[in-house]
C-alpha cells in the first residue's frame, strides 16, 4: 500500500478509532445501572460510526430506559432499596463490617466469589449464623445467603458473637460489592452493615 492510499484511508481509520472510544459512553452508563455492557457498547459504536454526535442517542436511552423484569425481580429491587434506606435511619443501630474468607466453593460446587457477584447486590439481606463448633475460634460467626455459607465475620468484630450469645437479634445487609479489575465476574470484597434488630430490652 503506497503513501497515497494510506492518506486516503487515514480519515476513515480515525473515524473508526473515535467511534470505538465514544462507544464506551453508553456502555459505562449501562454498567453503572447494572446492565450488560456489550449490547450497549455496540449500540454506541454503530451510532458514533455513522455520525459521532449520534452517540448521545444510546447514552440517553441507557439513562432513561427502565429495568424490565418479572414482578418478583421488581419486588426484590424495592426490598433491597428499603433495606438500604433502613440502615440510613438515625434510629437504627448498625455497624460496618465485611465478609472475611470469601473463597472456596459452595456445597453445590459454585465458586463463592462468583456466587457473591451473581447473587449479592446492595441491600441484600444476609443471615448471621453462630458457628459454635468452629475449631480454633469460639467467636466464629458466618455469613449465609440462601443457606450458602459465604465466609465469616472478621475476627476483630468478635463483639458480634458475644452479642448473639447475649440474645441480641442481628442481621446483615450488603452495602457494596466490589469486583476484580480483570475478572469482573467475581466479587473481590463485600462490605456489610450489621443491624441490631432487637437488643432484648
PLY file of the C-alpha trace (Angstrom):
ply
format ascii 1.0
element vertex 201
property float x
property float y
property float z
element edge 200
property int vertex1
property int vertex2
end_header
0.00 0.00 0.00
1.58 3.28 -1.11
1.57 6.56 0.78
-1.35 7.97 -1.23
-3.57 5.02 -0.31
-2.63 5.38 3.36
-3.55 9.06 3.30
-6.87 8.23 1.67
-7.69 5.68 4.38
-6.44 7.79 7.29
-9.68 9.78 7.82
-11.68 6.54 7.82
-9.34 4.92 10.34
-9.53 7.99 12.56
-13.31 7.91 12.36
-13.39 4.23 13.41
-10.96 4.89 16.27
-13.12 7.75 17.56
-16.24 5.56 17.31
-14.51 2.76 19.26
-13.73 5.17 22.09
-17.02 7.11 22.14
-18.98 3.85 22.04
-17.93 3.27 25.64
-20.17 6.11 26.89
-23.50 4.21 26.80
-21.68 1.02 27.86
-20.38 2.70 31.02
-23.85 4.05 31.79
-25.24 0.53 31.33
-22.56 -0.83 33.69
-23.49 1.79 36.28
-27.14 0.69 36.01
-26.09 -2.99 36.28
-26.96 -3.99 32.72
-24.90 -5.99 30.20
-22.28 -3.70 28.65
-21.70 -5.42 25.28
-25.02 -4.63 23.52
-24.89 -1.02 24.71
-21.29 -0.69 23.51
-22.22 -1.99 20.05
-25.22 0.34 20.02
-22.99 3.33 20.83
-20.25 2.26 18.41
-22.64 1.99 15.46
-24.23 5.38 16.21
-20.82 7.02 16.64
-19.59 5.40 13.41
-22.49 6.84 11.42
-22.36 10.34 12.91
-20.40 10.67 16.14
-22.79 13.15 17.85
-25.46 10.45 17.44
-23.82 8.61 20.36
-25.98 10.87 22.52
-28.96 8.72 21.47
-27.81 5.44 23.10
-26.38 7.36 26.06
-29.76 8.99 26.79
-31.51 5.71 26.04
-29.30 3.88 28.58
-30.08 6.54 31.21
-33.84 6.62 30.67
-34.71 3.01 29.95
-36.42 1.40 32.90
-35.40 -2.01 34.16
-37.89 -4.52 32.86
-38.32 -7.82 34.51
-40.65 -10.11 36.30
-42.76 -8.78 39.19
-40.66 -10.76 41.68
-37.48 -9.11 40.36
-39.00 -5.63 40.73
-40.20 -6.58 44.22
-36.69 -7.73 45.11
-35.22 -4.41 43.92
-37.69 -2.49 46.07
-36.89 -4.69 49.07
-33.17 -4.01 48.66
-33.80 -0.26 48.35
-35.90 -0.35 51.53
-33.15 -2.22 53.39
-30.55 0.40 52.40
-32.92 3.18 53.48
-33.41 1.42 56.82
-29.67 1.41 57.52
-29.54 5.19 56.98
-32.23 5.85 59.61
-30.78 7.53 62.69
-32.91 5.39 64.98
-31.44 2.15 63.60
-28.25 0.82 65.17
-25.92 -0.54 62.50
-22.19 -1.17 62.34
-19.88 -1.60 59.31
-18.19 -4.93 58.65
-17.29 -7.20 55.73
-17.21 -10.85 54.67
-13.86 -12.36 55.57
-12.55 -15.55 53.93
-14.77 -15.17 50.87
-13.14 -18.02 48.99
-13.53 -21.65 48.06
-16.68 -23.28 46.74
-20.27 -23.69 47.88
-21.70 -27.19 48.59
-23.22 -27.04 45.08
-19.73 -26.54 43.62
-20.01 -22.85 42.67
-17.06 -20.59 43.44
-18.10 -18.30 46.30
-16.61 -15.15 44.78
-18.63 -15.77 41.64
-21.73 -16.61 43.68
-21.36 -13.30 45.55
-21.04 -11.41 42.25
-24.13 -13.06 40.75
-26.42 -13.09 43.80
-25.42 -10.22 46.11
-26.34 -6.62 45.49
-26.50 -3.60 47.80
-29.49 -4.05 50.09
-29.41 -7.87 50.04
-30.07 -9.40 53.46
-27.65 -11.95 54.91
-28.09 -14.28 57.87
-25.53 -14.26 60.68
-25.05 -17.85 61.86
-23.26 -18.61 65.13
-20.69 -21.31 64.40
-20.33 -22.84 67.86
-18.47 -25.91 66.63
-15.92 -23.99 64.55
-12.49 -25.33 65.62
-9.97 -22.85 66.93
-12.36 -19.90 67.15
-15.02 -19.77 69.82
-16.27 -16.43 68.44
-16.91 -17.62 64.87
-19.97 -16.17 63.11
-20.62 -16.95 59.46
-22.48 -15.08 56.75
-25.10 -17.10 54.89
-27.26 -16.35 51.88
-29.99 -18.82 50.92
-28.25 -21.47 53.03
-24.95 -20.86 51.21
-22.01 -20.31 53.56
-20.15 -17.26 52.19
-17.47 -16.56 54.79
-17.01 -15.24 58.29
-17.38 -12.07 60.33
-13.82 -10.67 60.75
-12.03 -11.72 63.94
-11.73 -8.12 65.10
-15.54 -7.95 65.29
-15.82 -10.64 67.95
-18.43 -8.50 69.72
-20.96 -9.84 67.20
-20.59 -13.39 68.58
-20.90 -12.06 72.14
-23.99 -10.05 71.16
-25.66 -13.12 69.63
-24.78 -15.16 72.72
-26.35 -12.44 74.90
-29.63 -12.75 73.00
-29.38 -9.80 70.62
-31.06 -10.31 67.27
-28.71 -9.26 64.48
-28.72 -9.50 60.71
-26.54 -8.15 57.93
-27.25 -6.05 54.86
-24.89 -5.92 51.88
-23.64 -2.36 51.43
-21.24 -2.68 48.48
-19.89 -5.46 46.26
-16.51 -4.70 44.71
-15.34 -6.71 41.71
-11.87 -7.52 40.44
-10.24 -5.30 37.82
-9.67 -8.15 35.38
-12.08 -10.95 36.34
-15.14 -8.76 36.86
-17.49 -11.72 37.17
-16.08 -12.42 40.66
-16.53 -10.38 43.83
-13.32 -9.10 45.39
-14.78 -7.58 48.56
-18.25 -7.43 50.12
-18.89 -4.69 52.67
-21.84 -5.13 55.03
-23.78 -3.34 57.71
-24.60 -5.30 60.88
-28.05 -4.23 62.07
-29.23 -4.65 65.66
-32.83 -5.73 65.17
-33.64 -6.33 68.84
-31.46 -5.82 71.90
-33.55 -7.92 74.30
-34.70 -4.97 76.36
0 1
1 2
2 3
3 4
4 5
5 6
6 7
7 8
8 9
9 10
10 11
11 12
12 13
13 14
14 15
15 16
16 17
17 18
18 19
19 20
20 21
21 22
22 23
23 24
24 25
25 26
26 27
27 28
28 29
29 30
30 31
31 32
32 33
33 34
34 35
35 36
36 37
37 38
38 39
39 40
40 41
41 42
42 43
43 44
44 45
45 46
46 47
47 48
48 49
49 50
50 51
51 52
52 53
53 54
54 55
55 56
56 57
57 58
58 59
59 60
60 61
61 62
62 63
63 64
64 65
65 66
66 67
67 68
68 69
69 70
70 71
71 72
72 73
73 74
74 75
75 76
76 77
77 78
78 79
79 80
80 81
81 82
82 83
83 84
84 85
85 86
86 87
87 88
88 89
89 90
90 91
91 92
92 93
93 94
94 95
95 96
96 97
97 98
98 99
99 100
100 101
101 102
102 103
103 104
104 105
105 106
106 107
107 108
108 109
109 110
110 111
111 112
112 113
113 114
114 115
115 116
116 117
117 118
118 119
119 120
120 121
121 122
122 123
123 124
124 125
125 126
126 127
127 128
128 129
129 130
130 131
131 132
132 133
133 134
134 135
135 136
136 137
137 138
138 139
139 140
140 141
141 142
142 143
143 144
144 145
145 146
146 147
147 148
148 149
149 150
150 151
151 152
152 153
153 154
154 155
155 156
156 157
157 158
158 159
159 160
160 161
161 162
162 163
163 164
164 165
165 166
166 167
167 168
168 169
169 170
170 171
171 172
172 173
173 174
174 175
175 176
176 177
177 178
178 179
179 180
180 181
181 182
182 183
183 184
184 185
185 186
186 187
187 188
188 189
189 190
190 191
191 192
192 193
193 194
194 195
195 196
196 197
197 198
198 199
199 200
